[in-house]
Amino acid sequence: MSQPSQPVYLRLRDMIAAAIIEGRYGEGDMLPSVRAFAAEQGANPLTVAKAYQLFQSEGLVEVQRGVGMYVVSGAAERLRSSERTRFIEEEWPEIAARMNRLGIDPAHLLERA
């Protein structure tokens, strides 16, 4: 989940990660070019390149020189697992504390879902 105070390249990374997890970019699919994604998001191409570099360094995409970046097999599950861990360890404690401060019962939320 993106935080407003996050650097732009991390917010872009989170957008792409969500698209991979949701299946908009499936295994073997090519990601948009750096320039195309930058234009679509109104971002600097160097910022997009930095976000894409994170995926490459994590082994989630494969670069074919002169062609593009492709989502590797298992990327969605690996991202889902790491995002789940990040949520539980970093985001949930803050959410739980806020719910406690506001007197929100988690069971009541589940009833509304």
N, C-alpha and C positions, 0 to 999 in steps of 0.2 A: 504494500500500500504506500503510495507516495505521500510524503510530507511536504507542505508548502515551503519549508526551509531547506529542503534537499536541493543540491545542485541540479541544474537542468539535465545533465547527462544521466544522472541517476533516475530522474523522473522519466526520461525517455526509455531507459533500460527497463524500468518497471512496466511501462506501456507495452513494450515488445514482449517482455516475459509474460504478461497477462494474455497477449494475443497467442503466444505459443501454447500456454496452458489451456486456453479456451479452444484451441484447434484452428484458429484463423490462419496460422502458419503451422502446417503439419510437418511431420518428419519428411525430409527430402525436399520440402518447399524452399524456394529462394526468398530471402528477405528482400524488401525494397532496397534499391540502391541508396547509398548514403545521400546523394543529392536529391533523389526523389522523396525520401523520408524527411529530409531537412526542409524541403519546400512545403511538404504536406503539413509539417508541424510548426513552420515558421521559425525554425532553429538554424543555427550556424552549422554547416556541414562538418566542421571540425568537432563540434559537440556531439553530433550524431556518430561520427567515427569513433569517438571515445566510448560512447555507449556500446557500439558494436564490438569494440575491442574487448570489453568486459566479457561478452558472450564467447568470443574466440578464446580468451585466456581461460575461461571456465570449461572449455571443450564442448560447448553447446551448439556451436555452429562450425561449419567447415568452409574454408575459403578456397574457391577455385579461381586462381589468378585470371583476370580478364573476363571472368564470367559473373561471379557474385558469391554471396554467402548463402549457405544452405543449412537448414535445421538438421542436426544429426539425430540418429535413432536414439530414442530414450530421453531426449531433451525435455519434453513436457513433464514426464514423471520426475525427472531430477529437479526441475524447477518447482514443481508442485511440492515435493518433499522439502526443499530448502525454504520455500516461501511459508510452508506450514510451520516449520521449526522457527523461522524468524517471527511469525505471528505469535506463536505461543510464548517464546522467550522475550520478545521485545515489545510487541504491541498489546497483548492480552493483559499483562500486569497493569498497564496504564488504564485500559478500558475497565478492568475489574475494580480498580481503585476509584475511578470516576463513578461507576455504578453504585459502589458502596457509599460514596459521599452523597449521591443523589437519592439513595434509598431505593434503588431499582432492584427488584428480585429477579434473578436470572430465570427462574421457573416461569414467571409472568411473561417474560420475553419469548420463551419457547412456546407458550400457549398462543401467542399472537402470530407466530411464524407460519 
